[in-house]
Amino acid sequence: MLLVGDIGGTKTDLAIYSSESDAYSPLARKQFHSGEYASLQAIVRQFLTDVEMSVNQATFDVAGPVIDKRVVATNLPWAMDEDSLAADLNLHSVHLMNDLEAVARAIPILRESDIVPLNTGERVPTGAIAVIAPGTGLGESFLVWDGSRYVPQSSEGGHANFAPTDNDQIGLLEYMLTRGGHVSVERVCSGIGIPNIYEYLRDAERIEETSEVARKIALAQDHTRTIIDSAVHNESRLCRATLDMFVSILAGEAGNLALKILATGGIYLAGGLVLPILSVLQGPAFMRAFTSKGRLSELMKRIPVHAITTNAALVGAATYALRNFTGGRD
């Protein structure tokens, strides 16, 4: 029996598979709020107690760089290593991988129902594929063809410098610099980043914040989701302006990633923020910002762009676990 987990800054998604399962057919599955637990071990113990099942191997994808079988979660106070997890949970073995590597592993097996096309484009067979995932943080990864299959590569590109593309975004960068420290793309293009954009537009651009929206945000446990919901339903000019800037930044960074790896095989948007803003991503603003790359704008228009509507990280981690558990070639 295999335990598979997608460990994010906001939620942890756990599932159990048998060696005869496929990645889409767990025997049990449950989500937990990551911040309510002191460790991954605590969540796993709770899950196994709830489902009354036992496992002997585990694969976890984690939002953070996995180096030498260890990882410190980027947006959680958790440090994990394979040997300690195996010992603490009485498992035969544990494998850790970056969450965006897991998403990349899922790309070749995604079902038609798992994706929504944002730009049909002209896919080049065996061309490189890019993945960008705004969730609590911002993840990036890619796949390259090795002559017989796609090989996933993890990345920490979400922590590269934020590169503004217009005067409003330059203003946002200057505003963020006054708060001190490094301004990564993640700081303005993620669940962490949306409140930063909101505060910049409110404080620096003087877009009016209504008392009703201010009250909703103050009372909400998840400020980002409240801002998005108000924006999508056109309840607030400030929230809508926040979402529009976020989408422009996301599109610009997606385009940057596509250029850096020449993603002629396409680019996929994953992460927890994609589904709530899908209707906005399907509008013209996203592709307009994505393709705005000067002399290479025509090339950008030929790159297929898709939004992923399922938890691809869990699917990818399960795919890895099942192949290795059953002795298949990864």
C-alpha positions in Angstrom: 0.0 0.0 0.0 1.3 3.4 -1.0 0.8 6.8 0.7 1.1 9.8 -1.6 0.9 13.4 -0.5 0.9 16.9 -2.0 2.3 19.2 0.7 1.5 22.9 0.2 1.6 26.0 2.2 -2.2 26.1 2.6 -3.3 22.5 2.2 -2.0 19.0 2.4 -3.7 16.5 0.1 -3.1 12.8 1.1 -4.2 9.6 -0.7 -3.6 5.9 -0.5 -3.1 3.7 -3.5 -2.7 -0.1 -4.0 0.0 -1.4 -6.3 -2.9 -2.2 -8.8 -4.3 1.4 -8.7 -3.8 4.1 -11.3 -2.9 7.7 -10.4 -6.5 8.7 -10.7 -8.0 6.0 -8.5 -6.9 6.3 -4.8 -8.5 4.0 -2.3 -8.8 6.9 0.2 -8.1 10.6 0.0 -8.4 13.6 2.4 -7.3 17.2 2.6 -5.9 19.0 5.6 -5.2 22.6 6.4 -1.4 22.5 6.7 -1.0 25.4 9.1 -3.2 23.6 11.7 -0.5 20.9 12.3 3.0 21.1 13.7 4.5 18.6 11.2 3.8 16.4 8.2 4.0 13.4 10.5 1.1 14.7 12.6 -1.1 15.0 9.5 -0.1 11.5 8.2 -0.9 9.9 11.6 -4.3 11.6 11.7 -5.1 10.5 8.1 -4.1 6.9 8.7 -6.2 6.8 11.9 -9.2 8.3 10.1 -9.1 5.9 7.2 -8.1 2.9 9.3 -5.6 1.7 6.7 -1.9 0.9 6.8 0.9 1.7 4.3 4.5 0.7 3.9 5.9 3.3 1.4 5.3 7.0 0.8 6.0 9.6 -1.8 5.5 13.3 -0.9 5.7 16.3 -3.1 6.6 19.5 -1.2 6.6 23.2 -2.1 10.3 23.8 -1.6 13.7 22.7 -3.0 14.5 19.0 -2.4 18.3 18.6 -2.1 20.0 15.5 -0.9 16.7 13.9 0.2 15.9 16.9 2.4 13.6 19.9 2.1 12.5 22.9 4.1 9.1 23.9 3.1 9.1 27.4 1.6 5.8 28.6 3.2 5.6 26.3 6.2 7.8 26.0 9.3 8.5 22.3 8.4 11.9 20.6 7.8 11.7 17.1 6.4 14.1 14.4 5.3 13.4 11.0 3.9 15.1 8.9 6.6 13.4 10.7 9.5 10.0 10.5 7.9 10.4 6.8 7.3 11.5 6.2 10.9 8.8 8.4 12.5 6.0 6.9 10.5 7.3 3.3 10.6 7.5 3.1 6.8 9.8 1.0 4.6 10.8 4.0 2.5 9.9 7.6 1.8 10.6 9.6 -1.3 10.5 13.4 -1.4 10.2 15.5 -4.6 9.5 19.1 -5.4 5.8 19.8 -6.0 6.4 21.3 -9.4 8.4 18.3 -10.5 5.3 16.3 -9.5 3.1 18.5 -11.6 5.5 18.1 -14.5 5.3 14.3 -14.2 1.5 14.5 -14.6 1.6 16.5 -17.8 2.0 13.6 -20.2 -0.9 11.7 -18.7 -3.4 14.5 -18.1 -6.9 13.7 -19.3 -8.8 16.0 -21.7 -11.2 16.8 -18.8 -8.2 18.0 -16.7 -7.3 20.9 -18.9 -8.9 24.0 -20.4 -7.1 25.5 -23.5 -6.3 29.2 -23.3 -4.5 29.3 -26.6 -4.6 26.4 -29.1 -1.3 27.4 -30.8 0.8 25.1 -32.9 2.4 22.4 -30.7 5.8 21.1 -31.8 6.1 17.4 -31.0 8.9 16.7 -28.5 9.2 20.4 -27.9 10.0 21.5 -24.3 7.0 22.0 -22.0 6.8 24.7 -19.3 4.7 24.6 -16.1 3.9 27.6 -13.9 1.7 27.3 -10.8 0.4 30.2 -8.7 -0.8 28.8 -5.3 0.2 29.9 -1.9 3.6 30.6 -3.6 4.7 30.5 -7.2 6.1 27.3 -8.6 7.8 26.7 -11.9 9.2 23.6 -13.7 9.6 22.2 -17.2 10.0 19.0 -19.2 12.5 18.2 -21.9 12.5 15.3 -24.4 15.4 12.9 -24.1 14.8 11.0 -27.3 12.2 8.6 -25.9 10.2 10.3 -23.2 9.7 13.6 -21.4 12.0 14.1 -18.4 10.7 16.5 -15.6 13.0 19.2 -14.2 12.3 21.1 -11.0 13.0 24.8 -10.6 12.8 27.6 -8.1 12.1 30.2 -10.7 9.3 31.7 -8.7 12.0 33.2 -6.4 13.8 35.0 -9.2 13.5 38.8 -9.4 10.2 40.4 -10.3 10.5 42.1 -13.7 7.8 44.7 -14.1 6.5 45.3 -17.6 4.7 48.7 -17.4 4.6 51.8 -15.3 2.0 50.4 -12.9 4.1 47.3 -12.2 7.2 49.5 -11.8 5.3 51.4 -9.1 4.4 48.1 -7.5 8.1 47.1 -7.4 9.1 50.4 -5.9 6.3 50.0 -3.3 7.6 46.5 -2.4 11.2 47.7 -2.2 10.1 50.1 0.6 9.2 47.1 2.6 12.8 45.8 2.4 14.4 42.7 1.1 14.3 40.8 -2.1 11.2 41.3 -4.3 10.7 37.9 -6.0 8.0 37.1 -8.6 6.3 35.1 -5.9 5.9 38.2 -3.7 3.5 39.7 -6.3 2.3 36.6 -8.2 0.8 34.1 -5.8 -1.6 33.8 -2.9 1.0 35.7 -0.9 1.3 38.3 -3.6 -2.3 39.3 -4.2 -2.7 41.1 -0.8 0.5 43.0 -1.6 -0.9 44.2 -4.9 -4.2 45.1 -3.2 -2.4 47.2 -0.6 -0.2 48.9 -3.3 -3.3 49.9 -5.3 -5.0 51.1 -2.2 -2.2 53.0 -0.5 -0.1 54.2 -3.5 -2.5 54.4 -6.4 -5.4 55.6 -4.1 -8.0 53.3 -5.5 -10.9 53.5 -3.1 -11.4 50.7 -0.6 -15.1 50.3 0.3 -16.0 49.8 3.9 -17.9 46.6 3.0 -14.9 45.0 1.2 -12.5 46.1 3.9 -14.8 44.4 6.5 -15.0 41.2 4.5 -11.2 41.0 4.2 -10.6 41.8 7.8 -13.0 39.0 8.9 -11.8 36.5 6.4 -9.3 33.7 7.2 -8.1 33.8 3.6 -7.7 37.4 2.5 -6.5 36.3 -1.0 -9.6 34.3 -1.7 -11.9 37.1 -0.5 -10.2 39.6 -2.8 -10.5 37.2 -5.8 -14.1 36.4 -5.1 -15.0 40.1 -4.9 -13.1 40.8 -8.1 -14.6 37.9 -10.1 -18.1 39.1 -9.0 -17.3 42.7 -9.7 -18.1 43.8 -6.2 -15.1 46.1 -5.8 -13.2 48.3 -8.3 -10.1 47.8 -6.1 -10.4 44.1 -6.0 -10.9 43.9 -9.8 -7.9 46.1 -10.4 -5.9 43.8 -8.1 -6.9 40.7 -10.0 -6.2 42.4 -13.4 -2.7 43.3 -12.3 -2.1 39.9 -10.9 -3.2 38.3 -14.2 -0.9 40.6 -16.2 2.1 39.7 -14.0 1.3 36.0 -14.2 1.0 36.2 -18.0 4.3 38.1 -18.3 6.2 35.6 -16.1 4.6 32.7 -17.9 5.8 34.2 -21.2 9.3 34.7 -19.7 9.4 31.0 -18.7 8.2 29.9 -22.1 11.0 32.0 -23.8 13.7 30.7 -21.4 13.1 27.1 -22.3 11.6 27.7 -25.7 8.4 25.9 -24.7 7.2 25.0 -28.2 5.5 21.9 -26.6 3.2 24.2 -24.7 2.9 25.8 -21.2 0.6 24.7 -18.5 -0.9 26.7 -15.6 -1.4 24.8 -12.4 -1.8 25.7 -8.8 -4.7 26.6 -6.4 -5.4 30.0 -7.9 -6.0 28.9 -11.4 -9.6 27.5 -11.0 -11.0 30.5 -9.1 -9.8 32.9 -11.8 -10.3 30.7 -14.8 -12.9 33.0 -16.3 -10.5 35.9 -16.2 -7.6 33.8 -17.7 -9.9 32.9 -20.6 -10.4 36.6 -21.4 -8.1 38.5 -23.8 -5.9 40.2 -21.2 -3.9 37.1 -20.2 -2.9 36.1 -23.8 -2.3 39.8 -24.7 0.3 40.1 -21.8 1.7 36.6 -22.5 2.5 37.3 -26.1 3.8 40.8 -25.6 7.5 40.0 -26.1 8.6 42.4 -28.8 10.2 40.8 -31.8 9.2 37.3 -30.6 5.5 38.1 -30.1 4.6 36.0 -33.2 6.4 33.1 -31.8 4.5 33.5 -28.5 1.2 33.3 -30.3 2.1 29.8 -31.6 2.8 28.4 -28.1 -0.2 26.3 -26.8 -1.4 27.4 -23.4 -3.5 25.3 -21.0 -5.0 25.7 -17.6 -5.0 22.6 -15.4 -8.2 22.1 -13.4 -7.2 19.0 -11.3 -4.6 18.5 -8.6 -1.8 17.5 -11.0 0.8 17.4 -8.3 -0.9 14.5 -6.5 -1.4 12.7 -9.9 2.3 13.2 -10.7 3.5 12.1 -7.3 1.2 9.0 -7.5 2.5 8.2 -11.0 6.1 8.2 -9.7 5.2 6.1 -6.6 3.2 3.5 -8.6 5.9 3.0 -11.2 8.6 2.5 -8.6 6.5 0.4 -6.3 5.6 -2.0 -9.1 9.1 -2.1 -10.5 8.3 -0.1 -13.7 10.8 2.2 -15.3 10.4 5.8 -14.2 
